[in-house]
Amino acid sequence: MIQFEASSGLCNRMRGIASAYNLAKKYHTELEIIWQLNKALNCRFEQLFEVPEGIRIRNVRVNRLSRRINRILSKKLSDVAFENVTEKNLPEIKEAIKKNQKVFIATPHQFANVDSYKIFKPVEEIMNKAEKIIPKGSRYVGFHIRRGDNIRSIQMSPTELFIDKMDELLDQGVNTFFLSTDSKSEEDKLKKRFEDHIITTGNKVLNRKSQQGIKDALLDLVCLSRSAEIYGSYWSSFSETAALWNGVSKLTVLTNEK
């Protein structure tokens, strides 16, 4: 059995869960997700996604202390535990699973091969909103500008790079851009600059502690993932997840790195 602790942001959770799911499927073992409700993500799994067949979800509300206690208990009840796992730990994890051991994993990283995130099916509420914003089959280019507390993205993927790319694409005859960003000022700036060429999800809550804020982030992710091509931000799991979700989007990270 695999027990996976999902405790970080939305996209980090998705890539960790997808890794655990692929391992569980390959080795025909049970998978339980401990979906923590915390300041990084305060929304139950089933409020965002349909529960995939063969996965057990356990929603647990935690703070810093209870999270630590829960992890200690989970590790004690497991045969083997892995924290902050990356691909280098994969051989040990596989060996433990083959021995039918109870394996506890906690990590914000993708640690096993994942070819897509198609196991994640957003609830009907989210999908209906996405369809109204950009009907399935629409042709557009996606842009993701990560700001907030991500200093690396702010420094390495300045807004000017996105403006230059939009100008370049307009010259090539591309007329529709979907913009996903966690910065209202960035959104306002680009909508003023490119007017009707920019599509967004509209008013959204930019607060991960809010259930609506997480739902709005998932809506952004769904719309971005439908892009044929995505121009994303440096050091952002959101850009990467959107590109991989349906396995069809090409991702180019816009960076001033030489």
N, C-alpha and C positions, 0 to 999 in steps of 0.2 A: 504494500500500500504506500502511496505517496500522499503526504500532507504538505500543502503549500501555503505559506503565510503571505497574503497580499496586503501590504501595509503602506506602500508609497503612493505616487500619483497614478492617474488613470492609465496612461500609456505604459509606464513601467510595470504596472500590474498586468496589463494585457500581454506583454511579451514574456513575463515570467510564467503566467498561467498557460500560455500557448506552449511554452517549452515543457512544462510539467504534463500537459495534456498529451503532447506527442509521445513522450516517454511512456506514459500510462497506457496509451493505445498500442504502442509497439510491443510492450512487455505484458500486456493483458492484465494490468493490475488496477486496483481501485484508486480514485483520486478524490481527495477532499480539499476544498479551498477554504482557508480561514480568511474571510473578507473583513478586514478591520475598518471600522468607522472611526475616523480620527480627523485631525485638523487638515490633513493632506487630501482627504476624500471622505465627505460626510454623506454618503448615499448608498443604500443597500444595492447589492448586485442585481437583484431582480427588478429594481426600479430603472435599471439601465439596459440590461440584456436578458434575453430568454436564457433559462438555465440549460446548458448543453446536456444532451443525453449522456449518462454515465458519470456525471460529475455531481458530487455533493457539496453544496454551498453552506457555510456556517458564518452568518453575519455576527460580528462581535464588536461592540462599542468599547473603545479603549482610550485611556490617557497615557501619559508617559510611564507612570508607575504600573498600571494594569497591563500595558503592553509588555513590559519587562517580565512581569509575573507570568503572564500567559505563555510567553516564549519559553521561560524556564520549565513550566509544566509540560509544554508540548515536547520539549527536548527530553525530559525525563521519561515520558511515556513512549518515546520512539526508541528503536534499536540503534539508529544512527542519525545524526543531525548535521546539516550543512548550512552555514550562514554566509551571506554576501557571495553567493555562488557565481562563478563564471564558467566558461566552457572548459577551463583547465580542470575543473572538478568533475566533469562528466564521466570519465572512466570509473571513478570511485562510486558515483551515484548509480551507474548502470550495474556495477558489480553487486551493490547492496540490494537493488531491485531483483536481480536474478536469484539472489539468496532468499527471496521472499521476506526480506526485512521490512519493518515499518520505517519509512524514510521521511524525515522532516526537512523541508527546504525553506529558507527565507532569503530572498534576494530581489533587488530591483532590476536585475539584468536578464537578458535572454541568455540561457545557458545550454540550450539544445537546439538542434536544427528546426527552423520554423519557415515554411515556404509561404504561408499566408496567415491571416487572422480570421479566416472565414468561420471559425467556430463561434465567433462573437456575433450574435444576431441582435441588434438593438430592438428594444420593445416597440410596439406599434406606434405609440405616441411620438417617439423620436423619428421613426421612418416616415410617418405622415407629414411631419414638419419639413423634413429634408426634401420630400417629393414636391412640396409647394414652393420651396425656395429654388431648387434646381431639379426639374424632372429628370428621372433616370434616362440616360441616352443623350443628354445635352452635351455639347462640345464646349469645353472651356479649359483654361489653364489655372491651376491653383497656386496660391502664395500663402506661406505661413511665416509670419513675423513674430518671433518669440521675444517677449520683453519681461515684464514682471521682475522677479529676483534672479533671473538667469544672466549674470554678468558676462559670461563667455559669449552668449548669443548677442548681447547688446554691443560688445566690443568687436566681435569678429564678423557680425552680419549687420552692418549699419543700414539704415533705411535707404540711403542713396543707391545702394546696390539693387534694391527691389524696384526703385523708381526707374533706374537705367534699364533694367530688364523689361519692365512694362513698356517703356518707350520703344525699345527694340522690337518687341513682339507686335506692338501696334503698327510699326512700319512694315512688318511682315504680313499684316492682314489679320492678326489675331485680335478680336474685339471684345472678348468676355473673360474677365478674371474673377475668380472667387478668392476673397481675402479672409483668412483666419488669423486673428491676432488677439492677444490678451491685453492690448493697450488701446484704450478709447481714443487717446490723442493721435496714435499712429493711424487708426482707422479713419478718423476725421480728416487727417492730413491727406491721405491717399484718395479718399472719396472726393475731396475738394479738387484735387489735382486731376483725377481721371474720370470724375463724374459718373455717367451711366455705364462706363466700362467695368465698374467695380460692383460685384454682388457680395453681400454679407448676410449673415443670419439675422441681422437687425439687432434690436435692443437685447442685450444679454447681461447676465449677472457675472461679474468677474470676481468671484469669491469661492474658493474651493471648500470652505466650511459650510456653504449653502448647498442644499440638495439641488436647487434650481441652477446654481452655478456649475455643478458637475454635469447636469443634464444638458445645459447650454454648451459646455465644452465637448460633450459627446456629439451633439448636433453639428458643431463645427467640424469635428473629426470625420463624421460621415460624409458631409458635403465635400470636404477636402479630398477624401479618399476616392471620390468619383472622378476626379480630374484625370485627364489623360497624361498630364505632366504637372509636376509639383516643383516649385522653387521654394526651398525651405531654409531654416535657420541653423546655424552652427550649434552643435551640442544640444540638439533637441530631439527627444524621443517621440514627440508629437509629429514632427515632420516625417520621421522614419516609419512610424506606425501607420500613418495615413497612406504612405506609398506602398507599404507591404500588405495592407489589409485585403485588398482585392487582387493583388498580384499583377496588376496591369499598369499602375502609375509609375512613370519614370521620375526619380528624384534627383534634383540638382541642388546641392547646398550652396547658397550664395555666401561667399566669405572673402574677406580681404587678405586672407592668409596667402603668403607667397610660396 
